[in-house]
Amino acid sequence: MRLTAINCFYSCDRIKDEFQFLQAQYHSLKLECDKLASEKSEMQRHYIMYYEMSYGLNIEMHKQAEIVKRLNGICAQVLPYLSQEHQQQVLGAIERAKQVTPPEMNSIIRQQLQAHQLSQLQGLALPMTPLPLGLSQSAGLPAVTSSSGLFSLSSILASQAQLAKEDKSTRETSDSHREEDGDKSD
């Protein structure tokens, strides 16, 4: 009888240890699962952001292509009314305009970014954000490829999103300070 009680006690103790081990394992797996779920939602958020950027860029590209097509049509309609000398000048200018080099594109993008940032920051008194990696101020600009151009553009858009967040948080902070000052004056 005594041997069975010891066996039963030993078995219960072993079951308790195994249960605690399984419970600890379950807890660590649950933490890992929660971590993976949060990473998944973060990845989905990034995917949606990049999809929206891609869609916006695609729309903008088609819009610019349509503008170019219409401007070419206007040039073709007006060209016959010009004198022969002016026609040659215009045709030469059109051909030169069609031959944009990657360094020129880099320079144009940098100028547009700086102008856009200046217009956004004029009333905010915030320092300008540094240019993204592909758009440095150095004389040796990297050549623009489709992948580096898109990377630079995504960096630009990300910096603009960060500026918008900072602007919003600055406004919220100043609003909360105004409310606190209003409460103190009462």
N, C-alpha and C positions, 0 to 999 in steps of 0.2 A: 504494500500500500504506500509506504514511504517512498519507494523508488518511483512509482507512478507520479506522485506529487512533485518530486524533483524533476522528472522528465517533463511534466506539464509546465512547471515553472520555467524550466530551461527553454522549452518550445515557445512559450509566451514571450519570454525575453528576446529570443531570436526573432520572432515575428515582429515584435516592437522595434528592434534594431533595423530590420529590413524595411518596415513601414517608414521609419524616420529617414532612412537612406533614400527610399523612393520619393518621399515627400520633398527632400532637399533637391533631388534630381528634377522633380516636377517643377519646383520653384525656379531653379536655374534655367530650365527649358522655357518656362513661361516668360522669364525676363528676356531671354534670347529672342523669343517669338515677338514680344512687345518691341524690342529694339529693331528687329527686322521689319515689323509693321510700320514703325515710325520712319525707318529708312525708305521703305516702299512708298509711303505717302509723300516723303520729300522728293523722291525720284519722280513720282507722278506730277508733283507740282512743277518741278523743273521741266519735265516733258511738255506739260501744258504751256509753260512760259515760252519754251523754244518753238513749240508748234505755232503759238500766236505770233511770235516774232517772224517765223518763216512765212506764215500766211500774210502778214502785213508787208513783208519784203516782196513777196510774190505779187501782191496787189500793186504795190508801188512800182515794181519793175514793169508790169503791164501798162500801168498808167503812163509811165515815162516813155515806153515804146509807142503808145498811142499818140502822145504829144509829139514825139519825133516824126512819126508818120505824117501827122497833120502839118507840121512845120515844113517837112520835105515837099508836101503837096502845094503848100503856099509858095515856097521857093520856085517850084516847077511852073506854077501859074504866072508868077511875076517875072521870071527870068526872060521870057521872050520880049517883054516890053523894054528891057534895058538895051543900051547900045552894045555893040560887039565887044568893045573894050571892057565895059562893066560886067558883061556876061562872063568873060574869061576870069575877071577878078573874083566874082561871086562863086564860080565853079571851083576855082582854086581854094577859096576860103572854106567852101563846103567840104572839099576833100581833106583839107588840113583839120577841120573840126571832127571828121570821122576817125582820125588817127590819134586817139588819146592813148598815151603811154602809161604804164603802171605807176611810175614816179609822179606823173601829173595827177593821176587819180588819188594817190596818197596825199598830195598837197591839197587838192580840192576838198577831200574828206576832212583833213585837219582844219582847213580854214572854215568849213561849214560847222564843224563841231565847236570850234572856238567862238564863232559868231553866235551859235545857238546857246552855248553856256553863258556867254556874256549877257545875252538878252534875258536869260532866266535869272541870272544872279545880280542884275543891276539894282533891284530894289531890296535884295536880301542881305547885302553886306557880308556874304560868305566868301571864303577864298575859293578860287577856281580849283576844280578837281584836276589831278594830273591826267595827261592824255593816256589812253589805253596803250598797251604794250606795242602794238603795231604802228602807232602814230606818234612816235617820240619826236622831240624837237630837234634831234641831232641832224647833222647834214647828211649822214649816210642812211637815208631812208631805206627800209627793206622793200624789196619788190613785192607788189601786191599779187597774190594768187587768189583763186576763188576761195580757197579754204582760209587763208590768212585774212582776206578781206571780210569774209563772214565772221571770223573770230573777232576781228577788230570791231565790226559792226555790233556783234553781240556784246562786246565789252562796253561799247559806247552806250548801248541801250541799257545795260546793267548799271552803268554809272549814272545814267539819267534816272533810272528807277530809284537808285540810292539817294540821289538828290531830292527826288520827290518825297521819299520817306523822311529824309532829314528836314525838309521844308515843313512837312506835316507835323513832325514831332516838335519842331521849333514853334510852330503856330500853337500847338496844343499846350506846350510849356508856357508860352507867353499868355495864352488865354487863362490858364490855371493861375498864373501869377496875378493877372488882372483881377480874377475873381477873389483871390486871397487879399489883395490890396483893397478891393471894394468891401470885403468883410471887415477888415481892420479899420477902415475909415468910418464904418457905421457905428 
